Structures are given as C-alpha cells and as structure tokens.
C-alpha cells in the first residue's frame, strides 16, 4: 500500500486497521452507554416544568403543593384546575418580583405559625400533614416561606391599591396591574394554562 508515495509495510496496515476497529468499538460502547443513561434518566423524571417566569421555573410539584394545601383554590367547576393553578402561580411570581423590589414590612411570625397550624388541622392530624408535605415534596420551612410571601403580597397590594378600596374597583386595578407585569415579563407556559 502506498502512503505519501511510499510503500507502507503490512504491519503498519494491520496496525491501522486494528486502530480503526478499536475506535469503532469504543464509539459503539459510548453510544450504548449514552442510550442506557438517557433511558435511565427518562425513567427517573419526577417533576415537570409547567412554566418559566423571568427565569424562575414553576414545576408540577409547585402546582400540586398549591392545590393540596389550598394555597391556590380554583373556583368550583373550573374545567382545568392545574392550568388555573399554573396561571395563579405565574401571577404570584410576577407580583412577588415587585414585592422584592419594594420590600414591604415583614409579616408577624405568629401569623405565619397560625396559618401553618390551620393547614395542619385541615389535614386531620400532624402525621397526615407530614405525609402531605412528603407527598408534595415540600418542607415545613418551604411552606412557611410560601405563607410569608403571601402575607407580604397582601401587605404590598394593600399599600399600593388601598385596603379600603371597594372590592370590585380594587380587583380591577390589580388585574390591570398584573396584566401589565405579564406583558413586560418573560413568561413561557409549557402547559395548557391560559
């Protein structure tokens, strides 16, 4: 065989062929490992991103926890409670970003404790409550932070829109404000939420 105009010895040809076989074998082995790993990863998916708001994901676990703990309460007869909840969590994330900018006063820790205790009673027993936490993947501290943020949102909206404003007028003002926040933000919905 000629290489660069010169005859290549038979041992070099054999070594070259052997090298290609090793590369081919390694490539097949790597492809097999990649396929095995990807099928393993696929089998281990335990959560799903439902939406992304300004880079912050809203997962199916977030939605499940919100529904289980009644942090979001779809009106009776809502055709798709998950989509409704995703939409409320999107709005909550947008509002919370504004709350973080303006830093309203911290809520009273006893109010947070009272709300957690109410949720625990609603679950039926401390053991049932702990099981619900485990099922939703939420810790007691995460639940306390969620409630804390809800209270901060209430304080902020009361300051911004007036706690004594007539309910219909206040609701309309908040809806318009949230719509504007949504228009300005990067919101990607990965489910059928409207």
C-alpha positions, 0 to 999 in steps of 0.5 A: 500500500502506498502512503505519501508515495511510499510503500507502507509495510503490512504491519503498519496496515494491520496496525491501522486497521486494528486502530480503526476497529478499536475506535469503532468499538469504543464509539459503539460502547459510548453510544450504548452507554449514552442510550442506557443513561438517557433511558435511565434518566427518562425513567427517573423524571419526577417533576415537570416544568409547567412554566418559566417566569423571568427565569424562575421555573414553576414545576408540577410539584409547585402546582400540586403543593398549591392545590393540596394545601389550598394555597391556590383554590380554583373556583368550583367547576373550573374545567382545568384546575392545574392550568388555573393553578399554573396561571395563579402561580405565574401571577404570584411570581410576577407580583412577588418580583415587585414585592422584592423590589419594594420590600414591604414590612415583614409579616408577624411570625405568629401569623405565619405559625397560625396559618401553618397550624390551620393547614395542619388541622385541615389535614386531620392530624400532624402525621397526615400533614407530614405525609402531605408535605412528603407527598408534595415534596415540600418542607415545613420551612418551604411552606412557611416561606410560601405563607410569608410571601403571601402575607407580604403580597397582601401587605404590598397590594394593600399599600399600593391599591388601598385596603379600603378600596371597594372590592370590585374597583380594587380587583380591577386595578390589580388585574390591570396591574398584573396584566401589565407585569405579564406583558413586560415579563418573560413568561413561557407556559409549557402547559395548557394554562391560559 
